[in-house]
Amino acid sequence: MDWVIDDRADVEHYEAATVLDKVIRGDCLEVMAKLPAESVDLVFVDPPYYLQLPKRKLIRWSGTAVEGVRESWDQFESFEDYDGFTRAWLDAVRRLMKPKATLWVIGTYHNIFRIGSTLLDMGFWILNDVLWLKTNPVPNFRQVRFTNATETLIWALKDKDAKGYTINFDQVKSFGIGKVGANVWQLPLCTGKQRIKGEDGKKLHPTQKPEALLERVILTSSNPGDMVLDPMAGMGTTGDVARRHGRHFIMIEREPRYVAAIEQRLSLSQGA
């Protein structure tokens, strides 16, 4: 099966059938502008975190270097630049969401509060925040702050008047702490066989999300046959999990090395 479509400047729009269960290689803002309005049931976005790391190496007490996020896609000129990018992709996502669709966004303390504020300013309606408590966080070697053991997911509607959105509460109760569907998910980081590595043997993507995290998002807030959009697909976890649970997907990713990894991943998963 051909999983990948290369976005081209001469293509003005995509029909829904053309992009069904496809990875579109291109810029997310340009591609989303070509997709049909109100065509997706669920959106998951793992945007750049804008970590603002120092240019110097971060060294552990053991003398080894910390492999942080230093990719070009996480670089912005300023908070204003980052906020402008956030508004642009949120506006594009909103156009693609069906009236009852929901949006999930994940981030760290570096960016999630800015994104949440922008969501509210744009008229989105926040249903929940969900705290991902990592059972195996990266240790705090310098011991000058608390260990960062959490990330936050925001779950939102495109506007507060939307009714009848999907929430599979049996799943909600099974995922949260205890039996009440609490908004805390205890899950490990992506490690072992799930972690996709490059030719050098190192992790190919610095913030690859675990499949169990996407399973909770997808099973909680979509139904079989629904269309799931991930406009910043990374390693393709969203689409892979969606397909295995009977959902359709559209993924967008601009980095060629990531697209190649997604293509291989989907092919292997299909044959499993």
Sequence and secondary structure as in RCSB ss.txt:
>XXXX:A:sequence
MDWVIDDRADVEHYEAATVLDKVIRGDCLEVMAKLPAESVDLVFVDPPYYLQLPKRKLIRWSGTAVEGVRESWDQ
FESFEDYDGFTRAWLDAVRRLMKPKATLWVIGTYHNIFRIGSTLLDMGFWILNDVLWLKTNPVPNFRQVRFTNAT
ETLIWALKDKDAKGYTINFDQVKSFGIGKVGANVWQLPLCTGKQRIKGEDGKKLHPTQKPEALLERVILTSSNPG
DMVLDPMAGMGTTGDVARRHGRHFIMIEREPRYVAAIEQRLSLSQGA
>XXXX:A:secstr
   EEE  TT     HHHHTTEEEES HHHHHTTS TT EEEEEE         SS  B TTS B      GGG 
 S HHHHHHHHHHHHHHHHHHEEEEEEEEEEE TTTHHHHHHHHHHTT EEEEEEEEEESS    SS SS    E
EEEEEEESSTT       HHHHHHHSSTTTT SEEEE  S GGGS B TTSSBSSTT   HHHHHHHHHHH  TT
 EEEESS TT HHHHHHHHTT EEEEEE  HHHHHHHHHHHHHHHH 
